[in-house]
Amino acid sequence: MIKTQAMFSFSSKLWYDKRRVNSETGEVSLCLQIVIDSKHKAIPLKLRWPAELVDLVNGKLLPRIKKDPEVLDYNLIIESERAKHTEIHRIYRIKQEHLTLERFAHEIRVFNARECFSVYLDTERKKRYARKEIGLHTCRNEHPVVMRILKFDKLCLFRQMDARWMKRLKSYLLGEDYSMGTVWTTLKVIKTYLRLASKEPMYYVNPEAMDYPNPMPFFKTTFLNKDEVRNLMKLQRSGKLNDIELRVLKAFLFTCFTSLRISDLYVANACWRIDTDYLQFIPFKNRKAQRELRIPLMEMAKSFISDISGVFFSLPTSVEYNRTLKDIAHKAEIKKRLTSHVGRHTFGYLYMTNVGNLKALQEIMGHKYIYTTERYAHLDDAYKLESLSKIQEGFKDLVNDF
């Protein structure tokens, strides 16, 4: 709670109307209650939460379940909004200007519309999706970028974003143990939306931030070998997984035996099956060219489908999907960092180590260029040794002579 006696009293705190608790869900609409010189105004947050889990004393939300995926995001939003209120109060106090509720409401509108980059990014990504400039998967994947920015800088003002700000953000993300790929993607999304904002007259964008160097890092392709895939299949049948973990693992194993991308996995359904052994569909990446892909559906893959009559898999958000994969890897004693992309890479590895036909793999995975397919055809040391050992099979009777 923030208070001052300089010219006017001011406070901003989490609040909800106790008379408006949903009788069925027990949820309430959350607000920030602003009090200026004893006059009250509720600023809606457009968030709903169970009333019994709203800590009004400490101004935060309590988790509904263990590892609640939304409670951190919602608390960040609340902190971010309160930080804006603090900034407006601070500016008026320093300038010794009197702040009223009417002026405060005006300043919030201006602040949200022109000064806060995280608000601009979050609003603009939704507008771009509505205009069909980006797909649903991209729109969803850009939301975690907003959350990372708010963790680093709760205000995230346009005027403060320069080369030093970008450098500090990069250092912060690396210090929080984000991968180089995630850091690169975060900066890439930020630079994209800064360029979009720079084209609008009402926004000031520092060219230093737009031009901040962000070279693409070298991405090491991670895949699972046969033993690691077998460990996952044993874990699936062990009865040690909860419902979400089981659904995520089945979907992941399905990608290991079909090569489906995560964007297609979420919408894979019975309509794609042209017969019992093939799927035919337009991949999300090919939606503009409308180029169909036909892939074999082996018996192993069929065994992982949860619903053969509708959408194959009922999955959580992509963020929760990847978070669950980390828990699954730990339970399966797999040391590699599991993400949604590892399943597709694993298919490429399994195909190359069992079939070895690079051209056929290119067609199955839907790659336009053969050099793209070669990324997925990595061979591990164990397979290399096994392959080379076959060379000496014709000389077994002489091996003891060496």
N, C-alpha and C positions, 0 to 999 in steps of 0.2 A: 504493500500500500504506500502511495506517494503522497506526502502532504507538505505544504509550505504556507507560511504566513506572510510572504512578500506580496503585498497588494491584493492578493486574492487567495482563497483556500482552494485546494485542488486534490482530488483523489480519483483513482481508477482501480476498480477491483472486479473480479469475476462474480457474476450474479445470475440468478434465474428467478422467475416468478413461481413461487411455491404453490400458487393457486392453479397453475396450468401444467400439472404433471399428467402425462398420458396414462389413462387408467389401464390400458392394455399392456404397454411396454415399460411403463415406469420412467420413460425418458422425458427430458425437458429441453427447451430451446435455450441455449447459452447466450449470455450477453456480457458486455463489460459496462458496469454502472459508473457513470461519470458524475462526480459531485463537484460543482463550482459555486462557491459562496452559498452553500446549503441548498442549491438547486440541483435537481437530479435529472439525468437523461440516460436511457438505456441504449447502448450501441449493439445491435444484433451481430452475432458472430457467424450465423448460418451453420451452427453445429448443434447436434443433439447428443445427449449422453444420459445414462441412468442417473436419476436424482441422488440416489443413495451413494453414488461413487463420485460426486462432485465435492471436492474439498474447498469450501468457500473461505475458510480461515487462511489456508496457504495458497489459495488461488490456482489450483491445479486439478486435473482429473486423475482418478485412480483407475488402474487397469480392471477390465471386466473379467479377463481370464489371464492365466499365466502367459507371459510373453505376448501380451495384447499388441497386435501389429499397428493399431491406430492410435493408441494412447500417447506415444511419443510425438507423432505428427500433430495431433490435436493440441497438445500442450505447447508445441513449438509455435503453432498458429496463434494461440492465446498470448504467449510471450511476445511474439512479433507485433501483435496489435497493441499490446500495452507499451511496447517500446516506442511505437509511433506517438502514443499519447504523452509519454514522458518527454519525447523530443519537442513536441508542440509546446508543452508546459515550460520546458527549459528555455526555448527561444523567447517566449513572451516574458518570462521572468528576467532574462538577461537584458532584453530591450526595455524592460519596465513598462510594458504595455498591459493593459487590463484585459484579461481573458474572460469572455462570457460563454454561455452554452451555445449561443447562436454563432459566435466567432469560431468556437471549437468545432462545431459541425461543419462549417465552411472549410476550415483548415484540414480536417480529415478527408473531405472530398478532394481537395487539391493534392494533399499528400498522396493519397491512394492513386490518383489519376496520373500524376506527373513526376513524382519524386522517388517512389519506391520501385526499384527494378524487379524485385521478387514478385510484387503485385502485378507489374506489367507482364512479366514472363508467364505467370500462372494464368492471367486473363487472356493473353494473346494466343497461348497454345490452344486454349479451348476455342477461340475464334477461328484459328487456322484449321482446326479439325472440322468445325461447322462449315467452313468454306471448302472443305475437302482438299486443302493444301497439304495436309499430313494425314496419315492413317491413325486408327484408334490405338494401335500398338505403340506408335511413336508418341502420341499424345500422353499415353499412360507412362511411358518410360521417361518423359521429361518432367513428370511430377517429382520423382526423387531428387532431381537436380535442384528444384525449388527448396526442398527440405534440407539439402546439404548447404545451400547458400544461407538459409535461416539459422542453421546451427553455427555457422561461421560468423555471420553478421545479421543480427535480428532486424536492423533497419534496412540495410542494403540500399542506400541512396545512390541514384545516378551520379550525383555530383562528387561522390567519394570514390567512384570506381575509376581507377587509373592503373598504370602498369604495376605500381607498388601494391595496390589492392589485389590485383590478379596474382601477383607473385606470392603474397601472403596467403591467399586462398589455396593456391597449389601446395604450398608448404603445409598448411593446416590439413588438407585432405591426405597428403602422404603421411603426415604424423598420426592421423586417425586410422592408418593401415588400410586405406582404400588402394585397390590395385592401380597400376599405371593406366590400364585401359579405362577404368572408371574415372580417373582424374582427367585423362584426355577427353573423354566424352563430356564430362561436366563443363570443361573450359570451351569445348566446341559448341555446345548448346548455348552457353552464355554469349559467346562471340556472335552466334547466329542472331540472337534476339537483340543484341546491342546494335547490330547492323540494321535490323528492321526498325528499331526505335529511332535510329539516326536519320531515317528517311521521313520522319514525322516532325513537323515544325515545333510542337509543344514540348519535345524532349531534348535535353542536353546530354550528349554522349561524348565522353572524352575519347579522342582517336587512339590514345595510348592503350586503352582497354581493348578496343576493337582490333588493334594491330599486335596485341601481345602474342609472342611466338608460341605456337602449340603444335610442334611436330608430332606426327603419328609415331607412337612407340612401336617397337618390334613385338608383335604378339606371338608368344609361344603357343602352339596348338596343343591343348591338353586332351588326352583321350584315355580310355580305360582299356587295359589288356583283358584277355579272356578270363583270367583268374579273378580279376576285380569285378567283372560283369557277373561271374558265377556267385561271388559273395553277395552282390545285390539281389540276385534271384533267390538265394537262400534266405536272405533277410526278409524278402517279400513274403515268404511262406512260413516265417518263424512265429508269427503272431505277436511280435514285440513292437509293432508300429501302431500308432493311433490312426484314426480315420484319414486325416489330412496327409500324414506321412505316407500312408499306403496308396492314396490316390496319386500323389506326386511321384512316388517311386514307379508305379505302373506306367504312368505317362512318360517318365524319363526312359524306362526300359523300352517302351514302344518306339521312342526316337532312336534308340541304339540299334533297332532292327528294321527301321524304315527310312531313316535319315531326315525325318520331318523337322523343319525349323519350329521354334517355339511359337512364332506368329501363326503358323498353320495348325499346330497342335491344339491350340485353344478352340479352334472352330472345326476340327476334323469331325466328320459325321457320316452317318449311314448312306447319305445321298452320294458320297464320293465313291462308293463301291460299285463298280460297273459289273463285277462278278465276284465270286468268292475269293479270288486270288489277286485282284488288282484294285488300286485306288487311282482315280482320275480326277484332277481338280486344277484350279488356277491358283498357284502359290501367291501369297500376299505380295512377295517381291516382284511378281510378274503381272500384278493387277492392271498396270497401265498398258502393257503390251498385250494383255489378255492371252498369254502363252500358257497352254495347258501342260500339265505334267502327269505322266502315267508311271506309277511305281508298283513293283510286286509287293504283295502282302503275304509274307510267309506265315506258317502256322504258329511259330514262336511269337510273332508280333500280335496275332489275333488273340492269343491267350491273355494279353494285358488290357484289352479293350473292356471298359467298364459297362458300356451301354451299346450293344450292337444295333439297336433300333433307332437311336437318336444321336446326340452329340456324344462322341466317344468318351470324353473325360470331363468331369466336373472339378475345376481347378481353382485355387486361390489366385490372388493377384500375382503378377510376374515377380514382384519384390518378395512376396511371401514364398513363392515357388522356389526361388533361388536360396532363400534363407532356410527353407525346409531341406533342400538338398545338402546343405552343410551339416545339418543334424544327422541326416541319413548316412553321409560319408563317415561321420564319426562312429556311428553304430556299426557300420560295416568294416570299420578299421581300415578305411581308404585314406591315405595321406594326401591325395591330390585335392585341389580346390574344385569342387563340383559346381558347375553352373549349367544353365539350360543348354548352352552351346556344346558342352562336352558330349552329350548324347549323339549329336550329329557327327562330331569328330570321331566318336567311337565307331559309328557305322562305317565310316570311311576306312578306319584301321582294320576292322573285322573283315570287310570286303576285300581289301588288298592282301591281307595275310591268308585268306582262304581261297580267293579267286584270282586276284592279281590282274584283272582286266581293267586298265585305267580308263579306256574309252567307254566301256559299259558303265563304270562308276560315274563318269561324267554325265551320262544320260539319266541315270537313276537320280542323281542329286540335282539335276536341272541346271548345271553350270553352262554358261555360254562359251567360256574359254577353258581349255584343258589345263592351263597353268593354275586356275582357281582350284581345280580338282586335286592338283598335286599337294595342296596344303593339307588335305585330309588323308593323304596316303603315307603318313609317317609310320615307320617301323621301329619297334622298340628293340633293345639290345638282345633280349631273350629270343625274339623271333629271328633276328639276324644270325645268332649263333646256331639256332635250330636249322635254319635254311642252309648255312654253310656246312653244317655237319653232314648233310645229305651227299655232299661232294665225295666224301671219303667212304661212302657205303660200299662202293665197289672194290675197296682196298682193305676190308675188314680183316681178311686172312693175313695181311702183312703188317697190321698195326703194331703187333707185339715186337716186330723186328726193329722198330724205331725207338 
